[in-house]
Amino acid sequence: MPRRTLAALTGLLLMFTVVACGSDSSPSVASGGTSTTTAAADAAFPVTLTTPAGTVTIADQPKAIVSLSPTATETLFAIGAGDQVIAVDMNSNYPAAAPKGDLDSYKPNVEAIAGKRPDLVVVAGDSNDLVKGLTALKIPVLLEGAPTDLAGVFAEVEQLGQATGHLAAAKKVAADMKSGIEAAVAGTDVKGLSYYYELDNTFYSQTSKTFLGTVIGQLGLVNIADDASGASDYPQLSVEHIIKKNPDLILLADTKCCQQSAATVKARPGWSQLKAVTGNGVVELDDDIASRWGPRLVDLVSQIADAAGKVKAAA
């Protein structure tokens, strides 16, 4: 399996349950959730947050943040904390204002991270050893994992606002994301159209039980991976299964990693007569946006909704 796909699947499989924050002073949190806080307003420090790695206290508003999560990097800049970010991992390539990353988030080095002299490190996924190592050096670490639903996404945005002193802006970003996704869902009636979601060109996909599967499912689209054999929520589909299901849409989340496009899909043996190909239903997604759950998630949902709407209208 290509490294990009393996990394994406690893990150996506490391999920925990989080719920949206309720108010400035007492966000609600499910068991095993993302955060609780003692802060009531922007820049109210110290702030205490509860993460899957345990409780972390941030004494003062961070001025030197290291982000080892592309999603967190995007969110930090979106909520106005970009000036506080001094270093990022090599996969944090957005926005353009972000520092050029030289840290490996898949093989994190405690000494290299500590050498940046951060007063807050944001990490994602299975990072307990890294958290322990940085905590031993008295560097606060905020662990952000892959959410299971949109409520979890909004909770993480607000948590980053709490951790950085930008809670009001974070709430605004979360609210805009929520309204943007709701508008995309409400703006088109594509219920019943089927789709195949491609993670790489060896036909790994994802079911409706995954985070992004639940988000796309709000559009009423039917996922052809849901009845594939096997217990994994990230199954490798057979060509025969895809051709037999003949989806209305093919969503390509491998345009960068694997150079896939509507043209390459059409050129695959037996694919040229699929409904998605003949009906202009092959959608070229941005791999980065598709593998993250930051503010650009709205763009992803809108792109899929728009493409599905055009297919439905042309049918």
N, C-alpha and C positions, 0 to 999 in steps of 0.2 A: 504494500500500500504506500503511495507517495507520502513523504514526510508531512506535507501540508495537510493531507486528509487525516493522517494519524493524529497530528496535533489538534486539528479541529475536533475530531471525535473525542479525544481525551478531554479537551476543555468542556465540550458539550455534555459529556457524561458525568462530570463532576458537578452535580446540581444539588441545591438545597432549597428548602421552602422558605420564602420570605413574603411579607405582606406590606401593603402600602402604609406610609406613616399617617397618623391621624391628625395630629396638631403639632404646633411648634414645641410645646412643652412636654408632650407625652405621646410619641409615636407608638402605634400598636405594633406588636411583634408576635408572630406565631412561634410555637416551640421549634427551636433550631433555626430561628430566623436571622435576619441580617443585623438589626441594630435597635438598641434603645439608647437614650441620651439624657443627660442632665442639663443640657443647654437649652435655653428658652428663646434665644434670638441670635442673630448674626454676631460673630466675633465674641460670643459669651464663652469664655474659657476660664478654667479647664472644662473639657467636655469628655464624658465617659461613654464609650460605645461598646456594645456587645456584638461580637462577630462569631462565626463558627470556630475560630481559633481561640476564643476566650474574650475577656474584657480588656479593652485598651483605653488608657487615659491620655489625652493630648493636653498638655499643660498650657500651651500658648498657641495662638494662631500660627500654623506652619508657614515658614518662609522659604523652605528648601525641600520640596516634595520630589520624591523619586517614584515614578509610576511604572510598574512592571505589567501593566494590563492595557492593551490598546483601547478597550472599551472605557476604562477609567480615564485614560489620557484624553480621549474625545470629550468625555463628560466634564472633566476638570476645566478644560478650555471653554466649554459651552456655558458653564455656570460662573465664569469670571475668575477662576483660580489659575489661569494659565501663567500669569506672571510669577506664581509661586512654584511652578514646576521647573526643576533644574536639570532633570535627567529622565530618560524613558528607556524602555526596552527596544530592541531592534525591530519589533513588529509594529510599534506605535508610529505609524506613518501619516497620521491625520490628527489635527489640521496642519497646514503648512507651517504655522507658527511654532509648532512643537519642536523641542530640541531634537537633533539627530541622535537616534538611539544607538548605544553601543553595549547595552546589557542584554544578556541572554536570559529570557524569562523561563525557558524550558530547562536550562541548566544554570540556575542562579548561583552566583558566587557572593557569599556574604561579605568577603573582604572588598570586592570590587564595588558593591553597593554602598558599604560603609565608607569607602573612600570618597564618595560624592558628598559626604558630610550632611546627610539629610536629617530633617527633624520630623519627617513622616515618610513612610514607604507604603505604597498601595500595591497589593498583590492580588492575584486571582488563582482559583483552582486549588490543587492539592499542594499547599505551600507550608505545611506545619513545621517542617524542619527549618525552612528559611525564617519563618516567624520566630521560632525558638532562638535561632542564631542571632537575629537582629535584636530581639528582645533582650538577650543576654548582654548586648552592647548598649542597652538602654535607648534603643531607637524605636519609637512607636510604629507599629505595623497595623494597617487596616486591611483585612482580608475580605475581598469581594469575590463571590463565586457566581456561577451561571445561574440565573433565576429560572424558576419553573413557569412563571406566568408574568403578565404585564404588571401586575401589582408589585411583584418583586423588582422589576426594572425601575419603577417609579420610586420604590423604597431605597434602592441603591443610589439613585440620583440625589435624593434628599439626604442620605447618609453622608455622601461626599460633601454636600453643602454644609452639613453640621460639622464635619471634620475640618473643614477649611475656612469656616467663617463666612460662607456664602449661602446661607440657608434660604433666604428670600429668593435669590436668583435661581437656586436649585428647584424650589417649589414651582417657580414660573416655568422652568424648562420641563419639569415633569408634567405640569398641567398642559403645556403646549403639545407635548408628545401624546398625551392621552386624547386631547381634542383632535389632533391631526390624524391619529389612527382611527378614531371614531368617524371622522369625516370621510376618510377613504373607504371605510366599510359601508357607511350609509350612502355613499355617493354612487354606488353601482350595484346592480342586481345580477350576480353571476353564480348564484346558488346552483349546485348540481354539476358544474363543469369539473372535469377530472384533471389532475395534474401529476406530473412526475418531477420530483425535486432531485437534482443531480449534484452530489457533493464532489465527485471527481469522475474521470472518464473510465473508471472501472465499475461504474454504476452503483457506488454506495449512495444511499439515500437516507431519508429520515421519515419516521411515521408521524401521525397526528398527535402522538403522546409526547413528543419533544417540545421544547419551548417554542421554537419557531413554527413547529407544526400546529400548535394551539393558536398562534397568532394568525397564520394563514387560514386556519380553519374558521376564523371569525368571518371570512368572506363567503363561507358556505361552499368552498371548493372541496372536492373529494380526492383524497390522497391515495394513489394506486399502490403505495408501499404498505398500506395498512393491512392488506390481506396477503402479503408475501409470507412465505414460510420462514420459520425461525422466530426466536424469542427476542432478538435485539430490536431496539428502537432505531437503530442505525443499520438496517439490513443492506447487504449487497444484492441488488436485484439481478435477475438473469435477463438477457436480451429477449428471450422468449416471453417472459412475464411482461416486459414493457410493451413489446409489439402486440401481444394479445390484449392488453388493457387499452391500447390505442388512445393515450391521453389527449385531452383538448389543449393542454398546456405542458410545455417542458420548461422548467425553471432551472437555468444553468448557474450554479454557484461555483463554477470552475473555469470562469473565463480568463482569470489571471494565472492560476496555478497550473492549469492544463491546456490553456489556449483554446478552449472550446467556444463555439459560436453557432449561430443558426446554420452557417454554411457547413461546418464540420459535422453537425448533427445530420443534416440532409445527406451528406456523403457516406454516412454509416450504412453498411449493407442491410437492406430491409427496412430502413427508417424513412425513406423519401416519401412514402405514401401515408405516413402517420398523420392523423388529423392536426396535430400540433404543427407539423411541418407544412402541410398544404394550406392550413388556415392561418398562417403567420402567428402561431401561438408559441414559438420558441422565444423565451425571454432571457436576454443576456444580463444577468445580475452582476453587481460588483462583489467579488469574493469577500473583500474586507467588510463591507457593510453587512453582508449576509451572515458573517460569522461573529458579529458583535451585537450588543444590545444597548448601544448608546443612543443619542438623540437622532442619528440618521436612520434609525429603525423606521421612522415615519416615511422616509423616502423609499425604503424597500417595500413597505406595505402599499404605498401609493403606486409604485411602479407595477407591482403585481396586479393590483386592482384595475389599473388603467388598461394593462395588456389583456386581462381577462374580459373586461368590458368590451374591448374592440373585437375580441374573438366572438363573444356572445352576439354582438350587434351584426357581425358579418355572417353568422350561421343561418 
